[in-house]
Amino acid sequence: GTDEHGLKIQQAAAAAGMSPPELCERVSGLFRQALAQAGVAFTDFTRTSEPQHQRAVQHFWGALRDCGALYKGSYEGWYCTPEESFLPESQLTERRDAQGRPCKVSLETGHEVHWTKEENYMFRLSAFRDPLQNWLRDNPRAICPDPFYQRVLRWLDEDLPDLSVSRERSRLQWGIPVPGDPTQTIYVWVDALVNYLSVVGYPESHGAWWPAAHHVVGKDILKFHALYWPALLLAAGLAPPERILVHSHWTVRGQKMSKSLGNVVDPATCMGQYGVDGFRYFLLRQGVPERDCDYYDEKVVKLLNSELADALGGLLNRSTAPSINPSNTYPRFSEPCFPKVLDSREAKGMGRAAAEDYELVAAVASLPAQVAGYFEGFQIYKALECIAQCVRQTNGFFQRHRPWKLDRRDTAERLWLDTILHVTLECLRTYGTLLQPVVPHMADKLLSRLAVEPEERGLSDLTFLARYDGKPCPFEGRQLGPDTGVLFQRLEKLETMKSRKQEA
């Protein structure tokens, strides 16, 4: 959704010659469009200018007022409009503005700050140091990854001044008025954070969801989510969210993205170049939550060609080729060729499977639980790393046994050939199922080629190589789906892409 109130939006609308509601309508439309383009589904697209949200914010304000957490006081300090927050001296540095005059800017963002003095409502943040420390010590996984949890604990050991939670209405009209005081507007961050409650039915029906909520936030807004928001919730008689998952930023060739540097990455352009699935895969495969990650196009091309086009796509093409599987069926597994053993070292002299083949089966069998654990722990890159490793092992298995060299007319060789293909397709089915949240279109294409029905694609009931354990396999002997071409089109080098665009 979109957080739509505040001074910077009021100023941006005035600069664009439109009203704030008109600007918000246009910008929220662009966000919806970007989510649709990126294949991101949502149960609700919320806007903080909606009447239901405004009612929730006013009710929340009433709860803060009634418990004595608010008082009126004079406030002055360095205010950063783009960040909508006051910044202490320790977070500022001196620079020169466009006219060469000295000015103060935020160390974190480089945005200019202005000295502001006004009468506001204040929130007694200082009274919540102990409750916040207790909450975090009782819930060590409340904020993750751990470096961000430690950072919040350090903040709680520092000075914790009370928080200004309103602005003078004369200066800020685009926002929710303070109930009972038309001279003040509720601070945009208080308004925006209450959205987590309003979207689940606060103040009437939020209990079905709250506090079992997981917030996903950028590291730059950690203080608002991990200090101010839990304190506000505790003051209003509510529990903090169950977890706050924090991610770092993308740099471009080692530099912070900046409009002035012209190194901003446009997701729409990237989706056009690499496809929606390709771009999603790269971001989730390379994005490490606890540290900034570097983006450049050559890295994307290399990774996607290697892991999606060659390793995964190549494996599907080779194992379903008409020359190797002329009947176009899910081949049968032969226990005598690949007998079950408790220890891969026992495999020698039994069947035709090698010790490495048993290692592959063990790795893929443990993959669904491993991936689920990493997804749950917000370490999607590790889940994809494990899948990529297993794909490489499967390619090694296929290459090692050279099924294209086996003669289908020989009964023993046919049984072994079909077993090799059965194991390979079972691996591919597992990868396709696990990759659905990351590359939905490509996973659908892969699973459809293997004739896996929509109701057979659940993550919770995923069983790999049932026949190895002596259980029936519902896919065995099934006709494969139609061949719809390459799974992921190999990307050309960037120079070739650019020259083709210029020609076009």
C-alpha positions, 0 to 999 in steps of 0.5 A: 500500500501507500503511506500518503500523508505528510509535509513532503507530499504536501510540498511535492503536490504543490510543486507539481501543480496538483492537490495532494489527493490527486498526487496520491491517486497517481502515485499509488496507481504506479505502485499497484502497477509495479506490483502487478508487473512484478507478479506480487500478489496481495490480499489488500492494497491499503492507502492511509488516506482511506476513511477507515484508516483515518478512523483507526488512527483517531481511535489509536490517538484516543487510546494514547491520550486516555492512558496519559502517554501524551502531553503538550510541549514546545519542541525545537530541533533539526527537521528533515522533511523528506524523512519526516523526522527530527534528527539529533546533532550526532546524525548531521554534517555540514555541506554547501547547498546549490548556491554555495551556502553552508547548510546542515544535512542528514549523515544517513541520506544527505537530505538538508535539514531545517531548524524548526520550533513549534508547540506539539503533542509529545509522546512519553517515549522515555517511560517505555525504556524498561518495557521495550528492553523486557520485550526484546530480552524475552523475544530474541527473535523479535527483530532479525537478522541479529545485527539489527536486534543488537542495534535496537538494544544499543539504542535503548541504552542511549538517551531516549527523548520524548517523541513529537507526535503532532505538527501545527495544522497551519504548516501541515494541512495534509494529514489527519487532525488531532481529535479535539484539537483542530490546530494540530495534525497527527505526525505522519509516522504515527499515522502510517504505523497504525496502518498495520492495525487498520488493515486487519480491522482495528479497533473492532476485529484486529484480534484475529490477526494481531499480534501475530504480524510480521513486518518487513522493513528497510534498515533505514526505518528500523528506529520507527518500527523497532522503538517508536511503534512497539512503544506506541502499541504498549502505551495503547494497551496492545502487544508489539508485532511478533517479528520485525524482519529487516533488510539492507539496501542495494548499492550499484557498483559499490555506490549508494543509489542516487538520482543525482548520480544517475545510478538508480535502477528502474525495476520496470526496465530490469523486468523487460531485460531479464523477465519478471522471473529472472529479476525476482530470482536475482534479487532473492538469490543475491539479496542478503538481509544483514548487509548491503548487496551490490547490483550491476547488470553483468552480474545478473546476466551471469547468474541467470544464464548459469543457474536458470538457463543452463543448469535448470533449463538445460537439465529439463530439456535433456531429461525430457528430450524425445531421443531419450524418452520417446514415449514422453512419459514419467519413466518407471523406477527400478528398485534393483537398479537403485536399491535402498541402503542405510549408508551410501558406503554399502552401495558398492556391488548393489544395483547400478547407482554410485555412492554420489547418487545416494548423496544426491538422493539424501540431499534432495530428500532433505531439501524441502525442510531446509528450504522451509526453514530458511524461508521461515528465517527470512534467509531466502538467499540461503534457500536458493543457494541450497536448491542451486547446489542440488541442481548442480548435483543432479546435472552431475548425476545425469552426466555421470551415467550418460543415459543417451548412451544406453540402449532401450532395446536391452531390457537391463539397460532400459530399466536403468535408463528409466530409473535415471530419468525417474530420479532426474524428473523427481529432482526437477519436480521438487525444485519446481515446487520449491521455486514457486514463490520465487519464480512463479511463471517458470515453476508453473512451466516446469511443473506443467511439462512434468504433468504435475497437476495444480493440486499436486504442487503444495509445499507442505505435502511434497514427497521426493522419490517415493519409490526409493522408499518402496511407496507408490509414486502417483506420477510414474507412467503418467504422460508428460505435458506438452513441450513449451520450449526452453524454460528460461531464455539464455541472456545475451551479453549486455553489449549485444542487448544494447546494440540490438535495442539501438538497431530496433 
